[in-house]
Amino acid sequence: RVIKVSWPRSRIRSTSVSTDQGVVAVLIEGDTPFRYSDFVLRSPDRVVIDIYDAVLESSVSTVDVADSVIKRVRAAMNRPGVVRVVVDLASALGYAVEYTTGAPARLAIKFYTRITDFSLDGAGPLPRLSVATTGRSAFGTPQVDAEGVTYMDFPFAQVCLDQAELVPESGPVKWAGITALEGGGTRLRVKLDEGYSAIVRDRLCDDNRVVIDFALTVCSVRSDEGPGCTVVYITTSGPVEFGPFRLNEPDRLVVDLPGVWAAGSPPVEVHSRSVTQVRLAQFTEGTARAVLDLGEAWAHSWLVSPDGRGIRLTIASSPVFGRTVVIDPGHGGTDPGAVKDGVYEKDINLDIALRLRQLLDASGARTVMTRSDDSSVQLSERSRVANEAVPDAIISIHCNSTTWDIFPSGTESYYFNTVPYSQELAALVHTCVVRELQLMDRKVRRGDYHMVRETSAPAVL
């Protein structure tokens, strides 16, 4: 006359606490599916989970956490067939419950942190926004919406602020605000000046505070090869007060970029005679630094773009880069110079001068010719052209002739004016020509010739 009805109860085997990407979760595991209910008790704050038709295994013990989110997790039999799990909180927090059926069955309680403060510091090297939370909060990567507003989400955080919007008086940050998202979570939105980006510094020294700097960035670094030089272009997302300077041992050209963030940027290989690579790094918290490792670099110059968003660095790989050289082919036109068997000195002089111009142009020099064809040019006109060019050097080219020397041969060079380095220029040119031609060395002499007498720059004939 007695019918006994029985059914299996789920055995609660464990409770544990984990942190994944800043989300604190309490995990309850049973060997079979179970029914549950959850509710909150205050004073003190705690989340309670009642699990029905369940028994608690004796191996389950209290888990002490004692962090900024959870103090401890306790489990016990509340009444026959009901296991109660109590999560003691460090402060009032939002939470979400995720249940997964199966064998084993799992119930996860994920706790929302609270955003308790956010503030903007515009006095530092970079504008800095700090977001304070009651625990270590997960956050998304900064993005820009269709309206040009930068935003980042805190998917497991709730807003707990009296003032949820900031409007600074000046600086690249126009306004910043925090709003709740539908379905949970919080969104931080910041309106920035054009060219500025959000640089997440994570928590620095405070585990419960996310730090975001706002800075310009380096858009590109590229290089081109020019005559006798390498040109490096650095462009930034906004106007920058570029500050180039040279350092030695090893030789390098440095460009400081205040207000720019470049940490983690890879080096840019160049492999030219004058520049081997360009390295980008964060020199100070508010200043990026571009370093050009130099090879055979004779000089450098720079030009900042009119909008202040780029700098053009020219590094000379030739000692004559940027120098002005006047080339004077002797004679010409009705003045043939020396003549022998139908060969005119004026033609040989012009041929040598044109070859010299080609070599100097390829080395990045600026060349000025007193004549570039078979035309007649008076000596006074030649010296006038040379002096008006304000050159770094004057080279006058002639071929000598003789009627009395039975073995005419050799190379000779002349200087005359008292301009500094005229004699040194003559000596250097003469040494190189003699070494290459291997003719008789007829020495460097002081000669009273018009082009080395009436010019006001170092001159050699």
FENURNOR-V471005 format. One record per pair of residues at least 24 apart in sequence whose C-alpha atoms are under 10 Angstrom apart, sorted by the first residue. I is the first residue (numbers start at 0). J is the second residue. If there is no record, write none. Layout:
# FENURNOR-V471005
I,J ; I,J
This chain:
# FENURNOR-V471005
6,52 ; 7,31 ; 7,52 ; 7,53 ; 8,32 ; 8,33 ; 8,51 ; 8,52 ; 8,53 ; 8,54 ; 8,55 ; 8,80 ; 8,81 ; 9,33 ; 9,34 ; 9,50 ; 9,51 ; 9,52 ; 9,53 ; 9,54 ; 9,55 ; 9,80 ; 9,82 ; 9,102 ; 9,103 ; 9,104 ; 10,52 ; 10,53 ; 10,54 ; 10,55 ; 10,56 ; 10,82 ; 10,103 ; 11,50 ; 11,53 ; 11,54 ; 11,55 ; 11,56 ; 11,57 ; 11,58 ; 11,59 ; 11,74 ; 11,82 ; 11,103 ; 11,104 ; 11,105 ; 12,54 ; 12,55 ; 12,56 ; 12,57 ; 12,58 ; 12,59 ; 12,103 ; 13,55 ; 13,56 ; 13,57 ; 13,58 ; 13,59 ; 13,60 ; 13,74 ; 13,105 ; 14,59 ; 14,60 ; 14,61 ; 14,62 ; 14,72 ; 14,73 ; 14,74 ; 14,84 ; 14,105 ; 14,106 ; 14,107 ; 15,59 ; 15,60 ; 15,61 ; 15,62 ; 15,63 ; 15,64 ; 15,72 ; 15,107 ; 16,62 ; 16,63 ; 16,64 ; 16,69 ; 16,71 ; 16,72 ; 16,107 ; 16,108 ; 16,109 ; 17,107 ; 17,109 ; 18,109 ; 18,135 ; 19,136 ; 19,137 ; 20,135 ; 20,136 ; 20,137 ; 20,138 ; 21,110 ; 21,111 ; 21,112 ; 21,134 ; 21,135 ; 21,136 ; 21,137 ; 21,138 ; 21,153 ; 21,155 ; 21,206 ; 21,207 ; 22,68 ; 22,109 ; 22,110 ; 22,111 ; 22,112 ; 22,134 ; 22,135 ; 22,136 ; 22,137 ; 22,138 ; 22,154 ; 22,155 ; 22,156 ; 23,68 ; 23,69 ; 23,94 ; 23,107 ; 23,108 ; 23,109 ; 23,110 ; 23,111 ; 23,112 ; 23,134 ; 23,135 ; 23,136 ; 23,137 ; 23,155 ; 24,69 ; 24,94 ; 24,95 ; 24,96 ; 24,106 ; 24,107 ; 24,108 ; 24,109 ; 24,110 ; 24,111 ; 25,69 ; 25,72 ; 25,86 ; 25,96 ; 25,106 ; 25,107 ; 25,108 ; 25,109 ; 25,110 ; 26,96 ; 26,97 ; 26,98 ; 26,105 ; 26,106 ; 26,107 ; 26,108 ; 26,109 ; 27,74 ; 27,84 ; 27,98 ; 27,104 ; 27,105 ; 27,106 ; 27,107 ; 27,108 ; 28,98 ; 28,99 ; 28,102 ; 28,103 ; 28,104 ; 28,105 ; 28,106 ; 28,107 ; 29,53 ; 29,54 ; 29,55 ; 29,56 ; 29,100 ; 29,101 ; 29,102 ; 29,103 ; 29,104 ; 29,105 ; 29,106 ; 30,100 ; 30,101 ; 30,102 ; 30,103 ; 30,104 ; 30,105 ; 31,100 ; 31,101 ; 31,102 ; 31,103 ; 31,104 ; 31,105 ; 32,98 ; 32,99 ; 32,100 ; 32,101 ; 32,102 ; 32,103 ; 32,104 ; 32,105 ; 32,106 ; 33,98 ; 33,99 ; 33,100 ; 33,101 ; 33,104 ; 33,105 ; 33,106 ; 34,81 ; 34,98 ; 34,100 ; 35,81 ; 35,82 ; 35,83 ; 35,98 ; 35,106 ; 36,83 ; 36,96 ; 37,83 ; 37,84 ; 37,85 ; 37,95 ; 37,96 ; 37,108 ; 39,85 ; 39,86 ; 39,91 ; 39,93 ; 40,85 ; 40,87 ; 41,88 ; 41,91 ; 42,91 ; 43,87 ; 43,88 ; 43,89 ; 43,90 ; 43,91 ; 44,86 ; 44,87 ; 44,88 ; 44,89 ; 44,90 ; 44,91 ; 44,92 ; 45,69 ; 45,70 ; 45,71 ; 45,72 ; 45,85 ; 45,86 ; 45,87 ; 45,88 ; 45,89 ; 45,90 ; 45,91 ; 45,92 ; 46,72 ; 46,84 ; 46,85 ; 46,86 ; 46,87 ; 46,88 ; 46,91 ; 46,92 ; 46,93 ; 46,94 ; 46,108 ; 47,72 ; 47,73 ; 47,74 ; 47,83 ; 47,84 ; 47,85 ; 47,86 ; 47,87 ; 48,74 ; 48,81 ; 48,82 ; 48,83 ; 48,84 ; 48,85 ; 48,86 ; 48,96 ; 48,106 ; 48,108 ; 49,74 ; 49,75 ; 49,76 ; 49,77 ; 49,81 ; 49,82 ; 49,83 ; 49,84 ; 49,85 ; 50,76 ; 50,77 ; 50,80 ; 50,81 ; 50,82 ; 50,83 ; 50,84 ; 51,78 ; 51,79 ; 51,80 ; 51,81 ; 51,82 ; 51,83 ; 52,79 ; 52,80 ; 52,81 ; 52,82 ; 53,79 ; 53,80 ; 53,81 ; 53,82 ; 53,83 ; 54,78 ; 54,79 ; 54,80 ; 54,81 ; 54,82 ; 54,83 ; 55,80 ; 55,81 ; 55,82 ; 55,83 ; 61,85 ; 62,86 ; 63,87 ; 64,88 ; 64,89 ; 65,89 ; 66,134 ; 66,135 ; 67,112 ; 67,132 ; 67,133 ; 67,134 ; 67,135 ; 67,207 ; 68,92 ; 68,110 ; 68,111 ; 68,112 ; 68,113 ; 68,133 ; 68,134 ; 68,135 ; 69,110 ; 69,134 ; 89,133 ; 89,134 ; 90,133 ; 90,134 ; 91,133 ; 92,133 ; 92,134 ; 92,156 ; 92,157 ; 93,155 ; 93,156 ; 93,157 ; 93,183 ; 94,155 ; 94,156 ; 94,157 ; 94,183 ; 95,155 ; 95,183 ; 109,155 ; 110,134 ; 110,136 ; 110,155 ; 110,156 ; 111,135 ; 111,136 ; 111,137 ; 111,153 ; 111,154 ; 111,155 ; 111,156 ; 111,157 ; 111,183 ; 111,184 ; 112,136 ; 112,137 ; 112,153 ; 112,154 ; 112,155 ; 112,156 ; 112,157 ; 112,158 ; 112,159 ; 112,184 ; 112,207 ; 113,153 ; 113,155 ; 113,156 ; 113,157 ; 113,158 ; 113,159 ; 113,160 ; 113,184 ; 113,185 ; 114,153 ; 114,156 ; 114,157 ; 114,158 ; 114,159 ; 114,160 ; 114,163 ; 114,177 ; 114,185 ; 114,207 ; 114,208 ; 115,156 ; 115,157 ; 115,158 ; 115,159 ; 115,160 ; 115,161 ; 115,162 ; 115,163 ; 115,208 ; 116,158 ; 116,159 ; 116,160 ; 116,161 ; 116,162 ; 116,163 ; 116,208 ; 117,160 ; 117,162 ; 117,163 ; 117,164 ; 117,165 ; 117,175 ; 117,176 ; 117,177 ; 117,187 ; 117,208 ; 117,209 ; 117,210 ; 118,162 ; 118,163 ; 118,164 ; 118,165 ; 118,175 ; 118,210 ; 119,165 ; 119,166 ; 119,167 ; 119,172 ; 119,174 ; 119,175 ; 119,210 ; 119,211 ; 119,212 ; 120,167 ; 120,212 ; 121,167 ; 121,168 ; 121,169 ; 121,170 ; 121,171 ; 121,172 ; 122,170 ; 123,212 ; 123,284 ; 123,285 ; 124,212 ; 124,214 ; 124,257 ; 124,258 ; 124,259 ; 124,283 ; 124,284 ; 124,285 ; 124,286 ; 125,170 ; 125,171 ; 125,211 ; 125,212 ; 125,213 ; 125,214 ; 125,215 ; 125,257 ; 125,258 ; 125,259 ; 125,260 ; 125,284 ; 125,285 ; 125,286 ; 126,170 ; 126,171 ; 126,172 ; 126,197 ; 126,211 ; 126,212 ; 126,213 ; 126,214 ; 126,258 ; 126,285 ; 127,172 ; 127,197 ; 127,198 ; 127,199 ; 127,200 ; 127,210 ; 127,211 ; 127,212 ; 127,213 ; 127,214 ; 128,172 ; 128,175 ; 128,189 ; 128,197 ; 128,199 ; 128,209 ; 128,210 ; 128,211 ; 128,212 ; 128,213 ; 129,200 ; 129,201 ; 129,202 ; 129,208 ; 129,209 ; 129,210 ; 129,211 ; 129,212 ; 130,177 ; 130,187 ; 130,201 ; 130,202 ; 130,207 ; 130,208 ; 130,209 ; 130,210 ; 130,211 ; 131,202 ; 131,205 ; 131,206 ; 131,207 ; 131,208 ; 131,209 ; 131,210 ; 132,156 ; 132,157 ; 132,158 ; 132,159 ; 132,206 ; 132,207 ; 132,208 ; 132,209 ; 133,157 ; 133,159 ; 133,206 ; 133,207 ; 133,208 ; 134,206 ; 134,207 ; 134,208 ; 135,202 ; 135,205 ; 135,206 ; 135,207 ; 135,208 ; 135,209 ; 136,206 ; 136,207 ; 136,208 ; 136,209 ; 137,209 ; 138,184 ; 138,185 ; 138,186 ; 138,187 ; 138,201 ; 138,209 ; 139,186 ; 140,197 ; 140,198 ; 140,199 ; 141,187 ; 141,188 ; 141,196 ; 141,197 ; 141,198 ; 141,199 ; 141,211 ; 142,188 ; 142,196 ; 142,197 ; 143,188 ; 143,189 ; 143,190 ; 143,196 ; 143,197 ; 144,188 ; 146,190 ; 147,189 ; 147,190 ; 147,191 ; 147,192 ; 147,193 ; 148,174 ; 148,175 ; 148,188 ; 148,189 ; 148,190 ; 148,191 ; 148,192 ; 149,175 ; 149,187 ; 149,188 ; 149,189 ; 149,190 ; 149,191 ; 149,195 ; 149,196 ; 149,197 ; 150,175 ; 150,176 ; 150,177 ; 150,186 ; 150,187 ; 150,188 ; 150,189 ; 150,190 ; 150,197 ; 151,177 ; 151,185 ; 151,186 ; 151,187 ; 151,188 ; 151,189 ; 151,197 ; 152,177 ; 152,178 ; 152,179 ; 152,180 ; 152,184 ; 152,185 ; 152,186 ; 152,187 ; 152,188 ; 153,177 ; 153,179 ; 153,180 ; 153,183 ; 153,184 ; 153,185 ; 153,186 ; 153,187 ; 154,179 ; 154,180 ; 154,182 ; 154,183 ; 154,184 ; 154,185 ; 154,186 ; 155,183 ; 155,184 ; 155,185 ; 156,180 ; 156,183 ; 156,184 ; 156,185 ; 156,186 ; 157,183 ; 157,184 ; 157,185 ; 157,186 ; 158,184 ; 158,185 ; 158,186 ; 163,187 ; 164,188 ; 164,189 ; 165,189 ; 166,190 ; 171,195 ; 171,196 ; 171,213 ; 171,214 ; 171,215 ; 172,213 ; 189,213 ; 192,237 ; 193,236 ; 193,237 ; 194,218 ; 194,235 ; 194,236 ; 194,237 ; 194,238 ; 194,308 ; 195,236 ; 195,237 ; 195,258 ; 195,259 ; 195,260 ; 196,236 ; 196,259 ; 196,260 ; 197,260 ; 198,260 ; 212,260 ; 212,284 ; 212,285 ; 213,258 ; 213,259 ; 213,260 ; 213,285 ; 214,257 ; 214,258 ; 214,259 ; 214,260 ; 214,261 ; 214,285 ; 214,286 ; 215,239 ; 215,256 ; 215,257 ; 215,258 ; 215,259 ; 215,260 ; 215,261 ; 215,287 ; 216,256 ; 216,258 ; 216,259 ; 216,260 ; 216,261 ; 216,262 ; 216,287 ; 217,256 ; 217,259 ; 217,260 ; 217,261 ; 217,264 ; 217,279 ; 217,287 ; 217,289 ; 217,308 ; 217,309 ; 218,261 ; 218,308 ; 218,309 ; 219,267 ; 219,309 ; 220,266 ; 220,267 ; 220,268 ; 220,277 ; 220,278 ; 220,279 ; 220,289 ; 220,309 ; 221,267 ; 221,268 ; 221,269 ; 221,277 ; 221,311 ; 222,267 ; 222,268 ; 222,269 ; 222,270 ; 222,271 ; 222,274 ; 222,276 ; 222,277 ; 222,311 ; 222,312 ; 222,313 ; 223,269 ; 223,271 ; 223,313 ; 224,269 ; 224,271 ; 224,272 ; 224,313 ; 224,314 ; 225,313 ; 225,314 ; 225,315 ; 225,316 ; 225,361 ; 225,362 ; 225,363 ; 226,315 ; 226,316 ; 226,317 ; 226,320 ; 226,321 ; 226,358 ; 226,359 ; 226,360 ; 226,361 ; 226,362 ; 226,363 ; 226,364 ; 227,272 ; 227,273 ; 227,297 ; 227,313 ; 227,314 ; 227,315 ; 227,316 ; 227,317 ; 227,318 ; 227,319 ; 227,320 ; 227,321 ; 227,359 ; 227,360 ; 227,361 ; 227,362 ; 227,363 ; 227,364 ; 228,271 ; 228,272 ; 228,273 ; 228,274 ; 228,296 ; 228,297 ; 228,298 ; 228,299 ; 228,312 ; 228,313 ; 228,314 ; 228,315 ; 228,316 ; 228,317 ; 228,318 ; 228,320 ; 228,321 ; 228,361 ; 228,362 ; 228,363 ; 229,269 ; 229,270 ; 229,271 ; 229,272 ; 229,273 ; 229,274 ; 229,296 ; 229,299 ; 229,312 ; 229,313 ; 229,314 ; 229,315 ; 229,316 ; 230,273 ; 230,274 ; 230,299 ; 230,300 ; 230,301 ; 230,311 ; 230,312 ; 230,313 ; 230,314 ; 230,315 ; 231,269 ; 231,274 ; 231,277 ; 231,291 ; 231,301 ; 231,310 ; 231,311 ; 231,312 ; 231,313 ; 231,314 ; 232,301 ; 232,302 ; 232,303 ; 232,309 ; 232,310 ; 232,311 ; 232,312 ; 232,313 ; 233,277 ; 233,289 ; 233,303 ; 233,308 ; 233,309 ; 233,310 ; 233,311 ; 233,312 ; 234,303 ; 234,304 ; 234,307 ; 234,308 ; 234,309 ; 234,310 ; 234,311 ; 235,259 ; 235,307 ; 235,308 ; 235,309 ; 235,310 ; 236,307 ; 236,308 ; 236,309 ; 237,306 ; 237,307 ; 237,308 ; 237,309 ; 238,303 ; 238,304 ; 238,305 ; 238,306 ; 238,307 ; 238,308 ; 238,309 ; 239,303 ; 239,306 ; 239,307 ; 239,308 ; 239,309 ; 239,310 ; 240,303 ; 240,307 ; 240,308 ; 240,309 ; 240,310 ; 241,288 ; 241,301 ; 241,302 ; 241,303 ; 241,307 ; 241,308 ; 241,309 ; 241,310 ; 242,288 ; 242,301 ; 242,310 ; 243,288 ; 243,289 ; 243,290 ; 243,299 ; 243,300 ; 243,301 ; 243,310 ; 243,312 ; 244,290 ; 244,299 ; 245,290 ; 245,291 ; 245,298 ; 245,299 ; 246,290 ; 246,292 ; 246,293 ; 247,293 ; 249,292 ; 249,293 ; 249,294 ; 250,291 ; 250,292 ; 250,293 ; 250,294 ; 250,295 ; 250,296 ; 251,275 ; 251,277 ; 251,290 ; 251,291 ; 251,292 ; 251,293 ; 251,294 ; 251,296 ; 252,277 ; 252,289 ; 252,290 ; 252,291 ; 252,292 ; 252,293 ; 252,296 ; 252,299 ; 252,312 ; 252,314 ; 253,277 ; 253,278 ; 253,288 ; 253,289 ; 253,290 ; 253,291 ; 253,292 ; 254,279 ; 254,287 ; 254,288 ; 254,289 ; 254,290 ; 254,291 ; 254,310 ; 254,312 ; 255,279 ; 255,281 ; 255,282 ; 255,283 ; 255,286 ; 255,287 ; 255,288 ; 255,289 ; 255,290 ; 256,281 ; 256,282 ; 256,285 ; 256,286 ; 256,287 ; 256,288 ; 256,289 ; 257,282 ; 257,283 ; 257,284 ; 257,285 ; 257,286 ; 257,287 ; 257,288 ; 258,283 ; 258,284 ; 258,285 ; 258,286 ; 258,287 ; 259,284 ; 259,285 ; 259,286 ; 259,287 ; 259,288 ; 260,284 ; 260,285 ; 260,286 ; 260,287 ; 260,288 ; 261,286 ; 261,287 ; 261,288 ; 261,289 ; 262,287 ; 262,288 ; 266,290 ; 266,291 ; 267,291 ; 268,292 ; 270,294 ; 271,295 ; 271,316 ; 272,296 ; 272,314 ; 272,315 ; 272,316 ; 272,317 ; 273,297 ; 273,298 ; 273,299 ; 273,313 ; 273,314 ; 273,315 ; 273,316 ; 273,317 ; 274,314 ; 274,315 ; 274,316 ; 315,362 ; 315,363 ; 316,362 ; 316,363 ; 317,359 ; 317,361 ; 317,362 ; 317,363 ; 317,364 ; 318,362 ; 318,363 ; 318,364 ; 319,359 ; 319,360 ; 319,362 ; 319,363 ; 319,364 ; 319,365 ; 319,391 ; 320,359 ; 320,360 ; 320,361 ; 320,362 ; 320,363 ; 320,364 ; 320,365 ; 321,360 ; 321,362 ; 321,363 ; 321,364 ; 321,365 ; 321,366 ; 321,391 ; 322,359 ; 322,362 ; 322,363 ; 322,364 ; 322,365 ; 322,366 ; 322,390 ; 322,391 ; 322,392 ; 323,359 ; 323,363 ; 323,364 ; 323,365 ; 323,366 ; 323,367 ; 323,388 ; 323,389 ; 323,390 ; 323,391 ; 323,392 ; 323,393 ; 324,356 ; 324,359 ; 324,360 ; 324,364 ; 324,365 ; 324,366 ; 324,367 ; 324,368 ; 324,385 ; 324,388 ; 324,389 ; 324,390 ; 324,391 ; 324,392 ; 324,393 ; 324,394 ; 324,456 ; 324,458 ; 325,356 ; 325,365 ; 325,366 ; 325,367 ; 325,368 ; 325,369 ; 325,381 ; 325,382 ; 325,384 ; 325,385 ; 325,386 ; 325,388 ; 325,389 ; 325,390 ; 325,391 ; 325,392 ; 325,393 ; 325,394 ; 325,395 ; 325,456 ; 325,458 ; 326,351 ; 326,352 ; 326,353 ; 326,355 ; 326,356 ; 326,366 ; 326,367 ; 326,368 ; 326,369 ; 326,370 ; 326,371 ; 326,381 ; 326,385 ; 326,392 ; 326,393 ; 326,394 ; 326,395 ; 326,396 ; 327,352 ; 327,367 ; 327,368 ; 327,369 ; 327,370 ; 327,371 ; 327,381 ; 327,382 ; 327,384 ; 327,385 ; 327,393 ; 327,394 ; 327,395 ; 327,396 ; 327,397 ; 327,450 ; 327,460 ; 328,352 ; 328,353 ; 328,368 ; 328,369 ; 328,370 ; 328,371 ; 328,372 ; 328,373 ; 328,381 ; 328,394 ; 328,395 ; 328,396 ; 328,397 ; 329,369 ; 329,370 ; 329,375 ; 329,376 ; 329,378 ; 329,381 ; 329,395 ; 329,396 ; 329,397 ; 329,398 ; 329,450 ; 329,460 ; 330,370 ; 330,373 ; 330,374 ; 330,375 ; 330,376 ; 330,377 ; 330,378 ; 330,396 ; 330,397 ; 331,370 ; 331,371 ; 331,372 ; 331,373 ; 331,374 ; 331,375 ; 331,376 ; 331,377 ; 332,370 ; 332,372 ; 332,373 ; 332,374 ; 332,375 ; 332,376 ; 333,373 ; 333,374 ; 333,375 ; 333,376 ; 334,373 ; 334,374 ; 334,375 ; 334,376 ; 334,377 ; 335,373 ; 335,375 ; 336,397 ; 336,398 ; 336,399 ; 336,400 ; 337,397 ; 337,398 ; 337,399 ; 337,400 ; 337,401 ; 338,400 ; 339,400 ; 343,398 ; 344,397 ; 344,398 ; 344,399 ; 344,400 ; 345,372 ; 345,373 ; 345,374 ; 345,396 ; 345,397 ; 345,398 ; 346,372 ; 346,373 ; 347,396 ; 347,397 ; 347,398 ; 348,395 ; 348,396 ; 348,397 ; 348,398 ; 349,373 ; 349,396 ; 349,397 ; 351,396 ; 351,397 ; 352,394 ; 352,395 ; 352,396 ; 352,397 ; 355,394 ; 365,390 ; 365,391 ; 366,390 ; 366,392 ; 366,393 ; 367,393 ; 368,393 ; 368,394 ; 369,395 ; 378,449 ; 378,450 ; 378,453 ; 379,449 ; 379,450 ; 379,453 ; 381,449 ; 381,450 ; 381,453 ; 381,454 ; 382,449 ; 382,450 ; 382,451 ; 382,452 ; 382,453 ; 382,454 ; 382,455 ; 383,450 ; 383,453 ; 383,454 ; 384,454 ; 385,450 ; 385,453 ; 385,454 ; 385,455 ; 385,456 ; 385,458 ; 386,453 ; 386,454 ; 386,455 ; 386,456 ; 387,454 ; 387,455 ; 388,456 ; 389,454 ; 389,455 ; 389,456 ; 390,454 ; 390,455 ; 390,456 ; 390,457 ; 390,458 ; 391,455 ; 391,456 ; 391,457 ; 391,458 ; 392,420 ; 392,421 ; 392,424 ; 392,455 ; 392,456 ; 392,457 ; 392,458 ; 392,459 ; 393,421 ; 393,424 ; 393,450 ; 393,451 ; 393,454 ; 393,455 ; 393,456 ; 393,457 ; 393,458 ; 393,459 ; 393,460 ; 394,424 ; 394,425 ; 394,428 ; 394,450 ; 394,451 ; 394,457 ; 394,458 ; 394,459 ; 394,460 ; 395,450 ; 395,451 ; 395,458 ; 395,459 ; 395,460 ; 396,459 ; 396,460 ; 397,460 ; 407,439 ; 408,438 ; 408,439 ; 408,440 ; 408,441 ; 409,433 ; 409,436 ; 409,437 ; 409,438 ; 409,439 ; 409,440 ; 409,441 ; 409,442 ; 410,436 ; 410,437 ; 410,438 ; 410,439 ; 410,440 ; 410,441 ; 410,442 ; 410,443 ; 411,439 ; 411,440 ; 411,441 ; 411,442 ; 411,443 ; 411,444 ; 411,460 ; 412,440 ; 412,441 ; 412,442 ; 412,443 ; 412,444 ; 412,445 ; 412,446 ; 412,459 ; 412,460 ; 413,442 ; 413,443 ; 413,444 ; 413,445 ; 413,446 ; 413,447 ; 413,448 ; 413,451 ; 413,458 ; 413,459 ; 413,460 ; 414,443 ; 414,444 ; 414,445 ; 414,446 ; 414,447 ; 414,448 ; 414,450 ; 414,451 ; 414,452 ; 414,457 ; 414,458 ; 414,459 ; 414,460 ; 415,444 ; 415,445 ; 415,446 ; 415,447 ; 415,448 ; 415,449 ; 415,450 ; 415,451 ; 415,452 ; 415,453 ; 415,454 ; 415,457 ; 415,458 ; 415,459 ; 415,460 ; 416,445 ; 416,446 ; 416,447 ; 416,448 ; 416,449 ; 416,450 ; 416,451 ; 416,452 ; 416,453 ; 416,454 ; 416,455 ; 416,456 ; 416,457 ; 416,458 ; 416,459 ; 417,451 ; 417,452 ; 417,454 ; 417,455 ; 417,456 ; 417,457 ; 417,458 ; 418,451 ; 418,452 ; 418,454 ; 418,455 ; 418,456 ; 418,457 ; 418,458 ; 419,455 ; 419,456 ; 419,457 ; 419,458 ; 420,456 ; 420,457 ; 420,458 ; 421,451 ; 421,455 ; 421,456 ; 421,457 ; 421,458 ; 421,459 ; 422,457 ; 422,458 ; 422,459 ; 423,457 ; 423,458 ; 423,459 ; 424,457 ; 424,458 ; 424,459 ; 425,457 ; 425,458 ; 425,459 ; 425,460 ; 426,459 ; 428,459 ; 428,460 ; 429,459 ; 429,460
